[in-house]
Amino acid sequence: MLPNKLYSISALSLAVVFALSACNREVKPAPEFKRSEYNKIVISNAVEPSTLDPQKSSDMAAGAIIRQMMDGLVSTDAEGKTIPALALKWESSDEGRVWTFHLRDAKWSNGDPITAEDFVYSFRRLADPETAAPNSSYLEDAKVQGAAEILQGKAKPDTLGVKALDAKTLQFTLTAPVPYFPDMLVQQFTYPVHRATVEKFGEKWTQPGNYVSSGAYILKEWHVNSHITMDKNPAYYDSKKVSIPRAVFLASGKEYDRYRADEVDVTYGIPSDQIKIAEKEFPGQVRRATLLCSWFLEPNLESAEFKNPKVRRALNLLTDRAIITKVAARGDKEAFQLTPPNMQGGGESAPAWKPLKREARIAEAEKLLREAGYSEEKPFEFQIVYTTSEAAKKQITALQSIWKATVPFVRPTLMNEEWKTFLDKRMQGNFSMAFAGWCSDYNDPAGMLNIFKSNNPNNAFHYKNPEFDKLMNSTLEAGISAEERARRYVSAEAMLQRDDAFIPLYHQVSINLVKPDIQGYSDRDPLKNYTVKNWSFAPKK
């Protein structure tokens, strides 16, 4: 029995039309922007950060703020390419198994010198199970010697393959050649922290008055669910080039309206039904960036609802990605794999069923669901958890409608959660399915695919496949060419598709508003690792 396909298409079309209908009203360009406040910049960060502790952070909201106050060994330029930061230069030896970084003369915000020992302490802290760092396995993925044993509790953190050769020379020893190792160090959880401060204040070291910075700004205020204020760090090694004295990051709250009122300089995004209006109202201020981010439905493979691969395949077949991307109205690209198409060193992989027409996909999905024991008499009921966001709500509601309209006995319920609660539920495995996304930590497919490795703490899917683990580990074999590495990444994608480990939805395009007098802002970095220290205001007219 096939459902009424005309109904499913028309119902969702109406939803899209409704979402975009506001674009039809007449909109005039806003008056010319004239800045009145040159001492601070206000940036919307969408949500309250989970923490300001580099090693304990994992989300983009935390990373955006930590990057302003802390420097790592390396950073990225306007194109997203790796450049020196606290390390002036670096080189590799032993066929890429040993990496040596030479530090510049720099100081912490309290005046203490930044040394190689600060990095040794911080990397050991990242690996230490007692820290409970969400990205502790990052060092194992980077093949840092001893990381795997430390994570398993078989060795002490001081056995990690990182050491200070002297005050200004840091050396890593790896168990395999990792050609992109320096690129991996752009992430905030690899940044150093001030040991004496962490040990003195414990969990409270991240509070204003306690926080010791290595970067361009220092923490002035933190009002939870409201804003975080940072002031220029006079002890920063490059402070003369820091043009904007104060940066304020907003956790939430009607950013588009505040942008209109000139209370916000840079928005995190634009509501989907306001994008076309924004382009007319603020010509030249709508900025687009194609990110190394993919969004997907994340089934918990340990939950009763999603242990059966037939069920996962059915939902994959039923998902109409074209409608999901239209609802967001950003220009996102439909996804059938995890790795974004603009990622260097990757390739294209598509599931075997992709060529099927919509009607055939629906028929096959219904057949699989019935084989799994579901029917009109026994509907397939499950819950999808998603985070607070207008865009997420519209997309997940559209998805719910698609499934219900095509196979009525598929009956998902939606559960909206505040960001921190959402993260906690995922990491604790307390969910059946989540609407989630992942942005790569560096520009290589491994930055996406590693989250599916059995021991990766970000593997909230609970996908465990020794063949997949072995294949991903093989991408770092000695002497392997870039071409062969790319082929193995494609094979890894095919394995995830074969197992229906997740349901890819789209590769994300970021759209935000930026005041026209902000200089140095770049929309060419696919990692979106911006730093306010590189921005300035155009001179007063």
C-alpha positions in Angstrom: 0.0 0.0 0.0 1.5 3.3 -1.1 0.6 6.6 0.6 -0.8 9.6 -1.2 2.4 11.2 -2.6 0.6 14.3 -3.9 -0.5 15.1 -0.3 3.1 14.8 1.0 4.5 17.1 -1.6 1.8 19.7 -1.4 1.7 19.8 2.4 5.4 20.4 2.6 5.3 23.0 -0.2 2.8 24.9 1.8 5.1 24.9 4.8 7.9 26.3 2.7 5.7 28.9 1.2 4.5 29.9 4.6 8.1 30.2 5.9 9.1 32.4 3.0 5.9 34.4 2.6 7.3 37.4 4.6 9.7 37.9 1.7 7.0 39.2 -0.5 6.3 42.4 1.4 8.0 45.6 0.2 11.3 46.2 1.9 13.4 49.3 1.5 17.1 49.6 2.3 17.9 50.7 5.8 19.4 54.2 6.4 23.1 54.4 6.0 24.9 52.9 9.0 26.7 55.4 11.2 28.8 54.1 14.0 28.6 55.8 17.3 30.6 53.3 19.5 34.2 52.7 18.4 35.5 51.2 21.7 33.6 47.9 21.5 32.2 45.3 19.1 29.1 43.2 19.8 28.8 39.7 18.4 25.9 37.3 18.7 27.1 33.8 19.6 23.7 32.1 19.5 23.9 30.1 22.8 25.5 30.1 26.2 28.9 28.5 26.0 29.2 25.1 27.8 32.5 26.3 29.4 35.4 28.6 29.0 37.9 25.9 29.9 39.8 25.0 26.7 40.4 21.4 27.5 36.8 20.8 28.7 35.2 22.6 25.8 33.7 20.9 22.7 31.1 23.2 21.2 31.5 26.1 18.7 30.0 28.6 21.0 32.7 28.0 23.6 35.4 27.9 20.9 34.4 31.3 19.5 35.0 32.9 22.9 38.0 31.0 24.0 39.8 31.8 20.7 39.6 35.5 21.6 41.2 35.0 25.0 43.7 32.2 24.3 46.2 31.4 21.6 47.4 28.0 20.6 50.6 26.9 18.8 48.9 27.7 15.5 46.0 29.7 14.2 44.3 30.2 10.8 44.3 33.1 8.3 41.4 34.6 6.4 41.4 31.6 4.0 41.5 29.0 6.8 45.1 28.1 6.2 47.3 27.2 9.2 49.6 30.0 10.3 52.0 30.6 13.3 50.6 31.7 16.6 52.5 31.0 19.9 54.7 28.8 17.8 56.9 30.8 15.4 57.8 27.8 13.3 57.8 24.0 13.3 59.3 21.1 11.5 58.9 17.3 11.3 61.4 14.4 11.3 61.4 10.6 11.3 59.0 10.5 8.3 56.5 12.7 10.0 56.5 10.9 13.4 58.2 13.7 15.3 57.1 17.3 15.3 59.1 20.1 16.9 57.6 23.6 17.6 59.6 26.7 18.4 57.8 29.2 20.6 57.9 32.9 20.4 58.5 35.2 23.4 55.1 35.7 24.9 53.5 36.3 28.3 50.3 35.3 30.1 48.0 38.1 31.0 49.4 38.1 34.5 53.0 38.7 33.2 54.3 35.1 33.5 56.3 33.8 30.5 54.5 31.2 28.3 56.8 28.2 28.1 56.9 24.8 26.5 56.0 23.3 30.0 52.7 25.1 29.8 51.8 23.1 26.7 53.1 19.8 28.2 50.8 20.4 31.2 47.8 21.3 29.1 48.2 18.4 26.6 48.5 15.9 29.5 45.4 17.5 31.0 43.5 17.0 27.8 44.5 13.3 27.8 43.9 12.6 31.5 40.7 10.7 32.1 40.2 12.7 35.3 39.7 15.8 33.3 36.8 14.2 31.5 37.6 16.2 28.3 35.0 15.7 25.6 37.8 15.6 23.0 40.3 13.5 25.0 40.5 11.0 22.1 41.7 13.8 19.8 45.3 13.1 20.8 44.7 9.4 20.0 43.4 10.4 16.6 46.5 12.5 16.2 48.5 9.4 17.0 50.4 11.1 19.9 52.4 8.4 21.6 50.8 7.1 24.8 47.4 8.8 24.2 45.5 5.5 23.7 47.0 3.9 26.8 46.3 7.0 29.0 42.7 7.1 27.8 42.2 3.4 28.7 43.7 4.0 32.2 46.7 1.8 31.4 49.3 4.6 31.6 49.8 7.8 33.5 49.3 11.2 31.7 53.1 12.0 32.1 53.8 9.2 29.6 52.2 11.2 26.8 54.5 11.8 23.8 55.0 15.5 24.4 58.0 17.1 26.1 59.7 20.4 26.6 63.2 20.3 25.1 63.8 23.7 26.7 61.7 26.7 27.7 60.9 27.6 24.1 61.0 24.2 22.3 58.1 21.7 22.3 58.3 18.2 20.8 55.6 15.7 20.0 56.3 12.0 19.2 53.7 10.2 17.2 53.1 6.5 16.5 52.3 7.1 12.9 53.0 9.9 10.4 50.2 12.5 10.5 50.8 14.9 7.6 48.1 17.3 8.9 49.2 17.3 12.5 49.8 21.1 12.8 46.4 21.7 11.3 44.9 19.7 14.1 46.2 22.2 16.6 44.0 25.1 15.6 41.3 23.8 18.0 40.8 25.5 21.3 41.0 22.4 23.4 44.7 22.1 22.4 45.5 25.6 23.7 47.6 26.0 26.9 46.1 26.9 30.2 48.0 28.6 33.2 48.7 25.7 35.5 49.0 27.7 38.8 45.7 29.3 38.2 43.9 26.1 37.4 45.3 24.4 40.5 44.6 27.4 42.7 40.9 28.0 41.7 39.8 24.5 40.4 36.5 24.7 38.6 36.3 28.5 39.3 39.4 29.4 37.4 37.3 30.4 34.4 35.5 33.1 36.3 36.2 36.9 35.7 39.1 37.9 37.9 40.6 34.4 37.9 41.0 33.8 34.2 44.6 34.1 32.9 44.8 34.6 29.1 47.4 33.9 26.5 45.5 35.7 23.8 44.4 39.1 22.7 41.6 39.6 25.2 41.0 39.0 28.9 37.7 38.1 30.6 35.9 41.1 32.2 32.3 39.9 32.7 30.3 36.7 32.4 26.6 37.0 32.9 25.1 33.6 32.2 22.6 33.5 29.4 23.2 37.1 28.7 26.7 38.2 27.6 30.4 37.8 28.1 32.6 40.9 27.9 36.3 40.8 27.1 38.9 43.7 27.2 42.1 44.0 25.3 45.0 42.2 27.0 47.9 44.7 27.4 50.4 41.8 28.0 49.6 40.1 24.6 52.6 39.8 22.4 50.9 41.4 19.4 48.7 43.9 21.4 49.7 46.9 19.2 47.8 45.3 16.3 44.7 44.7 18.3 42.4 47.6 17.2 39.1 47.0 19.0 39.4 47.6 22.8 36.4 45.6 23.9 34.5 42.6 22.6 31.0 41.6 23.8 29.5 38.2 23.0 25.8 37.7 23.4 24.4 34.3 24.4 21.0 34.8 22.8 18.1 37.2 22.3 16.5 38.6 19.1 19.8 39.2 17.3 18.2 40.3 14.0 16.1 43.0 15.8 19.1 44.1 17.7 21.1 44.3 14.5 18.4 46.5 13.0 18.6 48.7 16.1 22.5 48.9 15.7 22.9 47.1 19.0 24.7 44.1 17.4 27.6 44.3 14.9 27.8 40.7 13.8 25.0 38.2 14.0 25.4 34.4 14.4 22.8 33.8 11.7 19.6 35.1 10.1 16.1 33.6 10.6 15.3 31.6 7.4 12.2 33.7 6.7 14.2 36.9 7.0 17.1 36.2 4.7 15.6 37.7 1.5 14.3 40.7 3.5 17.8 41.2 5.0 19.3 41.2 1.5 17.0 44.0 0.5 17.2 45.9 3.8 20.9 45.6 4.3 22.5 45.3 0.9 26.1 44.1 1.0 25.8 43.2 4.7 24.6 39.6 4.3 27.7 37.4 4.3 27.8 33.7 3.2 30.4 31.1 4.0 30.4 27.4 3.0 31.5 25.6 6.1 33.1 22.2 6.8 29.9 21.3 8.7 27.3 18.5 8.1 23.9 18.1 9.7 22.3 14.8 10.2 19.9 12.7 12.2 21.8 10.8 14.8 20.2 7.5 15.8 21.4 5.9 19.0 22.3 2.5 17.8 22.0 1.2 21.4 18.4 2.3 21.7 15.6 -0.3 21.1 14.1 1.8 18.3 17.3 1.9 16.2 19.1 -1.3 16.7 17.5 -2.7 13.5 19.3 -1.4 10.4 16.1 -1.8 8.4 14.5 0.9 10.4 17.5 3.3 9.9 17.5 2.5 6.1 13.8 3.2 5.9 14.1 6.7 7.5 17.1 7.4 5.2 14.9 6.6 2.2 12.0 8.6 3.4 14.0 11.8 4.1 13.5 14.4 1.4 16.6 16.5 1.7 15.5 19.0 -0.9 12.6 20.2 1.3 14.8 20.3 4.4 17.3 22.7 2.7 14.4 24.8 1.3 13.0 25.3 4.8 16.4 26.7 6.0 16.6 28.9 2.9 20.4 29.4 3.3 21.5 27.5 0.2 22.6 24.4 2.1 23.7 21.5 0.0 21.8 18.2 0.1 24.0 15.5 1.8 24.3 11.8 1.3 27.6 11.5 3.0 29.3 13.0 6.0 32.3 14.7 4.4 31.5 18.2 2.9 32.3 18.5 -0.8 34.6 21.5 -0.2 36.9 19.6 2.1 40.4 19.0 0.8 41.6 15.5 0.4 38.2 13.8 0.2 35.9 12.4 -2.5 32.3 11.6 -3.3 30.4 8.6 -2.1 26.7 7.9 -2.5 24.4 5.2 -1.1 23.3 2.5 -3.6 19.7 3.7 -3.4 20.4 7.3 -4.3 19.4 6.9 -8.0 15.9 5.6 -7.0 13.0 8.0 -7.7 11.0 9.3 -4.8 8.1 6.9 -5.3 10.5 3.9 -5.3 12.3 5.1 -2.2 9.0 5.4 -0.3 7.9 1.9 -1.4 11.1 0.4 -0.3 11.0 2.2 3.1 7.5 1.0 3.8 8.5 -2.5 2.9 11.5 -2.4 5.3 9.4 -0.9 8.2 6.8 -3.7 7.8 9.6 -6.3 7.8 10.8 -4.7 11.0 7.4 -5.4 12.5 5.7 -2.0 12.2 2.3 -1.3 10.7 -0.9 0.7 11.1 -1.7 -1.5 14.1 1.8 -1.2 15.5 3.1 2.3 14.6 6.8 3.1 14.8 7.0 5.7 17.6 10.2 7.4 18.7 11.5 10.7 20.0 13.9 13.2 18.2 15.7 15.6 20.5 16.9 18.9 19.1 18.3 22.1 20.4 16.6 25.5 20.8 16.8 27.3 17.5 14.1 28.6 15.1 15.9 27.1 12.1 16.2 23.7 13.8 12.6 23.8 14.8 11.4 24.5 11.2 13.7 21.8 9.7 12.8 19.1 12.2 9.1 19.9 12.0 9.3 19.7 8.2 11.1 16.3 8.5 8.4 15.1 10.9 5.7 16.1 8.4 7.5 14.4 5.5 7.6 11.1 7.3 4.1 11.2 8.6 2.7 12.2 5.2 4.5 9.4 3.3 4.2 6.6 5.8 1.5 7.5 8.3 2.5 4.8 10.8 5.9 6.5 11.3 5.2 8.7 14.3 8.1 10.7 15.7 7.6 13.1 18.6 9.9 16.1 18.9 11.7 17.2 22.1 13.3 20.7 22.3 16.1 21.1 24.7 18.3 24.0 25.9 21.8 23.7 24.4 23.6 22.4 27.5 20.9 19.9 28.3 21.0 18.8 24.6 24.7 18.2 24.8 24.4 16.3 28.1 21.7 14.0 26.7 23.7 13.2 23.7 27.0 12.5 25.6 25.1 10.4 28.2 23.3 8.4 25.5 20.0 9.4 26.9 18.1 9.7 23.6 16.7 7.7 20.7 17.5 10.1 17.9 19.0 13.5 17.8 19.0 16.3 15.2 22.7 17.2 15.3 25.6 18.5 13.3 29.4 18.2 13.2 31.9 20.8 12.1 35.4 19.4 11.3 38.2 20.5 13.6 40.6 20.7 10.7 40.5 20.6 6.9 40.8 16.8 6.3 38.1 14.1 6.0 39.5 12.5 9.2 38.2 15.5 11.1 34.7 14.3 10.2 35.0 10.6 9.9 36.9 10.0 13.2 33.7 10.7 15.2 32.4 7.3 14.1 35.4 5.4 15.5 34.4 3.0 18.3 36.3 4.7 21.1 35.7 8.4 20.0 33.9 10.3 22.9 31.9 12.2 20.2 30.5 8.9 18.9 27.0 9.5 20.4 25.7 7.2 17.6 27.3 4.2 19.5 28.4 2.9 16.1 31.0 0.2 16.7 32.6 -1.4 13.6 36.2 -2.8 13.9 36.4 -2.8 10.1 35.7 1.0 10.1 38.3 1.6 12.8 40.9 -0.4 11.0 40.2 1.4 7.7 40.5 4.8 9.3 43.7 3.9 11.1 45.1 2.7 7.8 44.9 6.2 6.3 48.0 7.0 8.4 50.2 4.2 7.2 53.7 5.2 6.4 54.3 6.0 2.8 50.7 6.2 1.8 50.0 8.7 -1.0 47.4 11.5 -0.7 45.4 9.9 -3.5 45.3 6.5 -1.7 44.4 8.2 1.5 41.4 9.9 -0.3 40.3 6.5 -1.7 40.3 5.0 1.8 38.2 8.0 3.1 35.7 7.3 0.3 35.6 3.6 1.4 35.0 4.6 5.0 32.0 6.8 3.8 30.6 3.8 1.9 30.9 1.6 5.0 28.8 4.1 7.0 26.2 4.1 4.2 26.1 0.4 4.0 25.5 0.2 7.8 23.0 3.2 7.7 25.0 4.5 10.7 23.3 7.9 10.4 21.0 9.9 8.2 22.8 12.7 6.4 20.7 15.8 5.7 22.8 18.7 4.4 26.2 20.4 4.2 25.8 23.8 5.9 26.1 27.3 4.5 26.5 30.0 7.1 24.6 33.3 6.6 25.0 36.2 8.9 25.0 40.0 9.0 28.1 42.1 9.4 28.1 45.9 9.8 29.6 47.5 6.7 32.5 49.3 8.5 34.0 46.2 10.0 37.3 45.6 8.2 39.2 42.2 8.3 36.1 40.0 8.5 36.4 37.0 6.2 33.8 34.7 4.8 36.5 32.5 3.1 37.5 30.4 6.1 35.4 27.2 5.9 36.4 26.5 9.6 35.0 29.9 10.7 37.8 30.3 13.2 37.5 34.1 13.3 39.4 36.2 15.8 38.4 39.8 16.7 42.1 40.8 17.0 42.2 40.7 13.2 39.2 43.1 12.8 39.0 46.9 12.9 36.5 49.6 12.3 36.8 51.9 9.3 38.0 55.4 10.2 35.4 57.9 11.3 33.9 59.8 8.4 
